[in-house]
Structure formats: C-alpha cells, structure tokens
Amino acid sequence: MKAELRIKNHPILEFKKEKILKFKFEEKDYEGYEGETIAVALHASGVKVLGRSEVKNRPRGFYCAIGNCSSCLMIVNGEPNVRTCVVQLEEGMKIERQEGKGELLWKL
C-alpha cells in the first residue's frame, strides 16, 4: 500500500487506519482502509484519473468529495454511475472507469 500518499497527521481530523481491505481496479489488485471511500482509496493508491469528460475527453479526478459533481462516477461491481467519493470501500469490490454517461441498468 502506498502510505506516502495518505494524510498522516492533521491538526483537527483523525484518520483511523485499522482494517485493510482488498479490491480490484481495472483487473489490478489494490488495498485501502475500512472506512475510506472508494475515491479516497484510489487516490491514495496513486490513481488520479477516475474518468474522462464526455465532450472534450479531459481527465476527471477526485474533486468535490461530497457527491455533488460527476467527476467520480465509476462502475462498481457492474453498476454504473456510482459516486465513488461518498460510497465506502468494501472487501472484494470490482471498480472500473466509466466511459461517458454509463449504461442504465433496469431492475424489475
């Protein structure tokens, strides 16, 4: 795990780094901490580009961290349009970059 990319000390916030979770991003193995969001775990692992803008194909990264923008939309466990900045990491997740708006999945 690339610990050097994580915040180690903060004057106000406390970051608990207890249980390590394993997940896959585009078929490659990664690790993150329980309690982190998907976007935080990817960013800390060196993944800076989460997707690309639909019109100009510009790289999109971790931006608002509160679920308001669409910069972090990814495919998680086969489900498109997941706001990875607010969804917590879980053991064994499979995460992929999303092209464009993603496909809608209809559940009956």
N, C-alpha and C positions, 0 to 999 in steps of 0.2 A: 504494500500500500504506500502511496506517495504522501507520506505525512507532512513533507515540507510545504505542500500546497494548502494545508489546512491552517486555520487560525489556531494558534496555540494558547495565547494569552490575550484576554480582553479585559478592560477595566470594569465593565459592567456585566457582560454576559458570561455564563458558564457553559462550556461545551463538554457534555458527558460523552466519553468515548469508551463505552463498555463492550457491548457485544458486536463482533464483526459479522457482517452479512455478505454472502457471495451472490453476485448477479452477473448476467451476461449483457454486454452492449455490443450489438452487431457481431455476434458469434465469438466475442473475445471475453475472457474472464476478468472480472473486476471485484473489488471489495469496497464496502462502505460500512458506516456505523449505524446501528439501530437508532432510530430517532431522526436520522437525516432524511431530507427529501431526495428524490432521485436526482434532480438537477445539482444539488449540493455535492452528492457523492460523485457524480460525473465530473463536475468542475474540479473537485479536489483530486481526482484521478488524472487530470490533465486534459479532459475532453472539454474544449472551449466552444466548439461549434455544435449546437444542438439541432440545427436545421438551416434552411435557406428561405429567404423571402420569395414569395410566389412570383412576383412580377419581374424583379431585377436579379433574382438568384443570389442575393447578397447573404453572407453568413449571419446567422442569428445565434446569440448566446444567452447566457443567464442574465436577465435584465431586471424585471420588477420584483421578483421573489414573493409576490402576494397573489398571483393568479389573475391579474388584470390584463396583461398583454398576451400576445400569442407567440412570443419568441421561444417558449419552451415546449410547444406542442410536439409530442412524440408518440410512437406506437409502443404500448406497454402490454406485454402478454397478449399480443394480437389485437388490442383495442386501440384505434387511432384517436387523435385529438386529446390525449391525456396531458393535463397541465402539470408537468413534472416538477415545477417549483413548489407545489403545495401537496403533492402526493408522496407519502413516506415510502422509503425503500423497504422492500420485503425480501426475505431469503428466496433465491432462485428466480427472481424477476428476469424477463427477457425484454430488452429495450432496444428500439431501433429508431434511427432518424426517420422523419416523415417527409415525404415529397408532397409539396403543395398543401391542399386542404385536407388531405386524407380521405379515406372512403368512409361513408356512413355504414354502420352495422345496424341492421334492424333486428330487434329481439321481440319475438312474439310470446 
